[in-house]
Amino acid sequence: MLAAKAEVPPIMPTAAMASIILLRIDNMSFKRMRIIEHRLKKELKILMRSVQIKLTFTINA
């Protein structure tokens, strides 16, 4: 696990986070994975709404 983390280039922090998450998910139960998936989708929807609102304010300004 640590070797895979060390091989990720420092210029790609998102890719590093994704690979660490995938390594952790590999050892989780299916139920736990579904809970995490639900939380990620919920947070992504909130983030997308936030970006959409900021874009609307920028365009209307």
The first five atom37 places (N, CA, C, CB, O) and aatype in JSON, in Angstrom:
{
  "aatype": [12, 10, 0, 0, 11, 0, 6, 19, 14, 14, 9, 12, 14, 16, 0, 0, 12, 0, 15, 9, 9, 10, 10, 1, 9, 3, 2, 12, 15, 13, 11, 1, 12, 1, 9, 9, 6, 8, 1, 10, 11, 11, 6, 10, 11, 9, 10, 12, 1, 15, 19, 5, 9, 11, 10, 16, 13, 16, 9, 2, 0],
  "atom_mask": [
    [1, 1, 1, 1, 1],
    [1, 1, 1, 1, 1],
    [1, 1, 1, 1, 1],
    [1, 1, 1, 1, 1],
    [1, 1, 1, 1, 1],
    [1, 1, 1, 1, 1],
    [1, 1, 1, 1, 1],
    [1, 1, 1, 1, 1],
    [1, 1, 1, 1, 1],
    [1, 1, 1, 1, 1],
    [1, 1, 1, 1, 1],
    [1, 1, 1, 1, 1],
    [1, 1, 1, 1, 1],
    [1, 1, 1, 1, 1],
    [1, 1, 1, 1, 1],
    [1, 1, 1, 1, 1],
    [1, 1, 1, 1, 1],
    [1, 1, 1, 1, 1],
    [1, 1, 1, 1, 1],
    [1, 1, 1, 1, 1],
    [1, 1, 1, 1, 1],
    [1, 1, 1, 1, 1],
    [1, 1, 1, 1, 1],
    [1, 1, 1, 1, 1],
    [1, 1, 1, 1, 1],
    [1, 1, 1, 1, 1],
    [1, 1, 1, 1, 1],
    [1, 1, 1, 1, 1],
    [1, 1, 1, 1, 1],
    [1, 1, 1, 1, 1],
    [1, 1, 1, 1, 1],
    [1, 1, 1, 1, 1],
    [1, 1, 1, 1, 1],
    [1, 1, 1, 1, 1],
    [1, 1, 1, 1, 1],
    [1, 1, 1, 1, 1],
    [1, 1, 1, 1, 1],
    [1, 1, 1, 1, 1],
    [1, 1, 1, 1, 1],
    [1, 1, 1, 1, 1],
    [1, 1, 1, 1, 1],
    [1, 1, 1, 1, 1],
    [1, 1, 1, 1, 1],
    [1, 1, 1, 1, 1],
    [1, 1, 1, 1, 1],
    [1, 1, 1, 1, 1],
    [1, 1, 1, 1, 1],
    [1, 1, 1, 1, 1],
    [1, 1, 1, 1, 1],
    [1, 1, 1, 1, 1],
    [1, 1, 1, 1, 1],
    [1, 1, 1, 1, 1],
    [1, 1, 1, 1, 1],
    [1, 1, 1, 1, 1],
    [1, 1, 1, 1, 1],
    [1, 1, 1, 1, 1],
    [1, 1, 1, 1, 1],
    [1, 1, 1, 1, 1],
    [1, 1, 1, 1, 1],
    [1, 1, 1, 1, 1],
    [1, 1, 1, 1, 1]
  ],
  "atom_positions": [
    [[0.82, -1.19, 0.0], [0.0, 0.0, 0.0], [0.86, 1.26, 0.0], [-0.93, 0.0, 1.2], [0.59, 2.19, -0.75]],
    [[1.88, 1.3, 0.82], [2.72, 2.48, 0.89], [3.52, 2.67, -0.39], [3.66, 2.38, 2.07], [3.75, 3.81, -0.81]],
    [[3.94, 1.58, -1.02], [4.7, 1.69, -2.27], [3.86, 2.34, -3.36], [5.2, 0.31, -2.72], [4.36, 3.17, -4.12]],
    [[2.6, 1.97, -3.45], [1.72, 2.54, -4.47], [1.52, 4.03, -4.22], [0.35, 1.82, -4.47], [1.45, 4.81, -5.17]],
    [[1.44, 4.42, -2.99], [1.26, 5.83, -2.65], [2.5, 6.63, -3.02], [0.94, 6.0, -1.15], [2.39, 7.76, -3.51]],
    [[3.68, 6.08, -2.8], [4.93, 6.78, -3.06], [5.19, 6.95, -4.55], [6.09, 6.04, -2.43], [5.88, 7.89, -4.95]],
    [[4.65, 6.08, -5.39], [4.89, 6.13, -6.82], [4.08, 7.21, -7.53], [4.6, 4.8, -7.44], [4.37, 7.54, -8.68]],
    [[3.07, 7.76, -6.89], [2.22, 8.78, -7.52], [2.99, 10.1, -7.56], [0.88, 8.95, -6.74], [3.5, 10.54, -6.54]],
    [[3.08, 10.74, -8.74], [3.8, 12.01, -8.83], [3.16, 13.09, -7.97], [3.88, 12.47, -10.28], [1.93, 13.13, -7.86]],
    [[3.95, 13.97, -7.38], [3.4, 15.0, -6.49], [2.53, 16.03, -7.21], [4.52, 15.72, -5.79], [1.77, 16.74, -6.56]],
    [[2.63, 16.12, -8.54], [1.83, 17.09, -9.27], [0.38, 16.65, -9.45], [2.45, 17.36, -10.62], [-0.43, 17.41, -9.98]],
    [[0.04, 15.44, -9.03], [-1.33, 14.93, -9.17], [-1.92, 14.55, -7.82], [-1.34, 13.72, -10.11], [-2.12, 13.37, -7.55]],
    [[-2.2, 15.52, -6.95], [-2.75, 15.18, -5.63], [-4.1, 14.49, -5.71], [-2.86, 16.41, -4.78], [-4.41, 13.64, -4.88]],
    [[-4.93, 14.85, -6.69], [-6.25, 14.23, -6.83], [-6.1, 12.76, -7.19], [-7.08, 14.95, -7.89], [-6.81, 11.91, -6.65]],
    [[-5.19, 12.46, -8.09], [-4.95, 11.07, -8.47], [-4.42, 10.28, -7.28], [-3.97, 10.98, -9.64], [-4.78, 9.11, -7.09]],
    [[-3.58, 10.9, -6.49], [-3.04, 10.23, -5.3], [-4.16, 9.92, -4.32], [-1.96, 11.1, -4.63], [-4.23, 8.82, -3.76]],
    [[-5.03, 10.9, -4.1], [-6.16, 10.68, -3.19], [-7.05, 9.56, -3.7], [-6.97, 11.97, -3.01], [-7.49, 8.7, -2.93]],
    [[-7.32, 9.57, -5.0], [-8.18, 8.54, -5.58], [-7.58, 7.16, -5.42], [-8.43, 8.82, -7.06], [-8.29, 6.21, -5.09]],
    [[-6.27, 7.02, -5.64], [-5.66, 5.7, -5.52], [-5.62, 5.24, -4.07], [-4.25, 5.71, -6.1], [-5.77, 4.04, -3.79]],
    [[-5.43, 6.17, -3.14], [-5.45, 5.8, -1.72], [-6.86, 5.35, -1.33], [-5.0, 6.99, -0.82], [-7.02, 4.35, -0.62]],
    [[-7.87, 6.08, -1.8], [-9.26, 5.7, -1.51], [-9.56, 4.32, -2.09], [-10.24, 6.75, -2.09], [-10.17, 3.49, -1.42]],
    [[-9.13, 4.07, -3.33], [-9.38, 2.77, -3.95], [-8.69, 1.65, -3.19], [-8.91, 2.77, -5.4], [-9.25, 0.56, -3.04]],
    [[-7.48, 1.9, -2.7], [-6.78, 0.88, -1.92], [-7.53, 0.58, -0.62], [-5.34, 1.33, -1.61], [-7.6, -0.57, -0.19]],
    [[-8.07, 1.61, -0.01], [-8.83, 1.4, 1.23], [-10.14, 0.68, 0.96], [-9.1, 2.74, 1.91], [-10.54, -0.2, 1.73]],
    [[-10.81, 1.04, -0.13], [-12.09, 0.41, -0.47], [-11.9, -1.08, -0.72], [-12.7, 1.08, -1.72], [-12.81, -1.87, -0.44]],
    [[-10.75, -1.46, -1.22], [-10.46, -2.86, -1.51], [-10.65, -3.74, -0.27], [-9.04, -3.0, -2.03], [-10.98, -4.92, -0.4]],
    [[-10.44, -3.19, 0.91], [-10.55, -3.97, 2.15], [-11.87, -3.74, 2.89], [-9.4, -3.63, 3.06], [-12.02, -4.21, 4.02]],
    [[-12.81, -3.04, 2.29], [-14.07, -2.73, 2.96], [-15.18, -3.68, 2.56], [-14.48, -1.31, 2.65], [-15.11, -4.38, 1.55]],
    [[-16.19, -3.68, 3.39], [-17.38, -4.46, 3.07], [-18.21, -3.71, 2.02], [-18.23, -4.74, 4.34], [-18.07, -2.5, 1.85]],
    [[-19.06, -4.44, 1.33], [-19.9, -3.84, 0.3], [-20.82, -2.78, 0.9], [-20.73, -4.92, -0.42], [-21.02, -1.72, 0.31]],
    [[-21.38, -3.06, 2.08], [-22.29, -2.12, 2.73], [-21.57, -0.81, 3.04], [-22.87, -2.73, 4.02], [-22.12, 0.28, 2.82]],
    [[-20.36, -0.9, 3.54], [-19.57, 0.29, 3.87], [-19.24, 1.09, 2.6], [-18.26, -0.11, 4.61], [-19.27, 2.32, 2.61]],
    [[-18.94, 0.39, 1.52], [-18.65, 1.05, 0.25], [-19.87, 1.83, -0.24], [-18.22, 0.03, -0.81], [-19.73, 2.95, -0.75]],
    [[-21.06, 1.26, -0.1], [-22.29, 1.93, -0.54], [-22.53, 3.2, 0.27], [-23.5, 0.99, -0.42], [-22.98, 4.21, -0.27]],
    [[-22.24, 3.16, 1.57], [-22.4, 4.34, 2.43], [-21.46, 5.45, 1.96], [-22.12, 3.98, 3.91], [-21.87, 6.6, 1.85]],
    [[-20.22, 5.09, 1.68], [-19.24, 6.08, 1.22], [-19.64, 6.63, -0.14], [-17.83, 5.45, 1.15], [-19.54, 7.83, -0.38]],
    [[-20.1, 5.76, -1.03], [-20.53, 6.2, -2.36], [-21.68, 7.21, -2.24], [-20.97, 4.99, -3.21], [-21.69, 8.22, -2.94]],
    [[-22.62, 6.93, -1.36], [-23.76, 7.84, -1.15], [-23.28, 9.2, -0.65], [-24.76, 7.22, -0.16], [-23.74, 10.24, -1.12]],
    [[-22.35, 9.19, 0.31], [-21.82, 10.45, 0.86], [-21.08, 11.24, -0.22], [-20.89, 10.17, 2.04], [-21.24, 12.46, -0.31]],
    [[-20.28, 10.56, -1.02], [-19.54, 11.24, -2.09], [-20.48, 11.87, -3.11], [-18.59, 10.26, -2.79], [-20.26, 13.01, -3.54]],
    [[-21.53, 11.14, -3.49], [-22.5, 11.69, -4.45], [-23.21, 12.9, -3.87], [-23.52, 10.61, -4.84], [-23.43, 13.89, -4.57]],
    [[-23.56, 12.83, -2.59], [-24.25, 13.94, -1.93], [-23.35, 15.17, -1.9], [-24.67, 13.54, -0.5], [-23.79, 16.28, -2.22]],
    [[-22.09, 14.99, -1.51], [-21.15, 16.11, -1.46], [-20.88, 16.68, -2.85], [-19.83, 15.66, -0.82], [-20.73, 17.89, -3.0]],
    [[-20.83, 15.82, -3.86], [-20.61, 16.28, -5.23], [-21.78, 17.15, -5.7], [-20.41, 15.09, -6.17], [-21.57, 18.16, -6.36]],
    [[-23.01, 16.74, -5.37], [-24.18, 17.54, -5.74], [-24.13, 18.92, -5.08], [-25.48, 16.81, -5.35], [-24.44, 19.92, -5.72]],
    [[-23.74, 18.96, -3.81], [-23.64, 20.23, -3.09], [-22.57, 21.11, -3.74], [-23.3, 19.99, -1.59], [-22.78, 22.31, -3.93]],
    [[-21.44, 20.52, -4.07], [-20.36, 21.26, -4.71], [-20.78, 21.81, -6.06], [-19.13, 20.36, -4.87], [-20.49, 22.96, -6.39]],
    [[-21.47, 20.99, -6.85], [-21.92, 21.43, -8.17], [-22.93, 22.57, -8.06], [-22.54, 20.25, -8.94], [-22.89, 23.5, -8.87]],
    [[-23.82, 22.52, -7.08], [-24.77, 23.61, -6.87], [-24.04, 24.9, -6.5], [-25.79, 23.25, -5.76], [-24.37, 25.98, -6.99]],
    [[-23.04, 24.77, -5.65], [-22.25, 25.92, -5.23], [-21.56, 26.57, -6.42], [-21.22, 25.51, -4.18], [-21.56, 27.8, -6.56]],
    [[-20.97, 25.76, -7.28], [-20.29, 26.27, -8.48], [-21.3, 26.93, -9.41], [-19.54, 25.14, -9.22], [-21.03, 28.0, -9.97]],
    [[-22.45, 26.31, -9.57], [-23.49, 26.86, -10.45], [-23.96, 28.22, -9.94], [-24.68, 25.88, -10.55], [-24.16, 29.14, -10.74]],
    [[-24.15, 28.36, -8.64], [-24.58, 29.63, -8.05], [-23.51, 30.7, -8.27], [-24.87, 29.46, -6.53], [-23.83, 31.83, -8.63]],
    [[-22.24, 30.34, -8.06], [-21.15, 31.31, -8.26], [-21.09, 31.74, -9.72], [-19.81, 30.7, -7.83], [-20.87, 32.92, -10.0]],
    [[-21.27, 30.81, -10.64], [-21.26, 31.16, -12.06], [-22.41, 32.1, -12.41], [-21.33, 29.9, -12.93], [-22.24, 33.04, -13.19]],
    [[-23.58, 31.84, -11.83], [-24.74, 32.69, -12.07], [-24.48, 34.11, -11.58], [-25.99, 32.11, -11.38], [-24.79, 35.07, -12.28]],
    [[-23.92, 34.24, -10.38], [-23.61, 35.56, -9.85], [-22.57, 36.27, -10.7], [-23.12, 35.46, -8.41], [-22.66, 37.48, -10.91]],
    [[-21.59, 35.54, -11.2], [-20.53, 36.13, -12.03], [-21.11, 36.63, -13.35], [-19.42, 35.11, -12.29], [-20.76, 37.72, -13.8]],
    [[-21.96, 35.84, -13.96], [-22.56, 36.22, -15.25], [-23.49, 37.42, -15.08], [-23.34, 35.03, -15.86], [-23.5, 38.32, -15.92]],
    [[-24.26, 37.44, -14.0], [-25.22, 38.52, -13.78], [-24.57, 39.81, -13.26], [-26.27, 38.07, -12.79], [-25.18, 40.87, -13.32]],
    [[-23.35, 39.72, -12.77], [-22.68, 40.9, -12.19], [-22.25, 41.9, -13.25], [-21.46, 40.48, -11.38], [-21.68, 42.94, -12.92]]
  ]
}
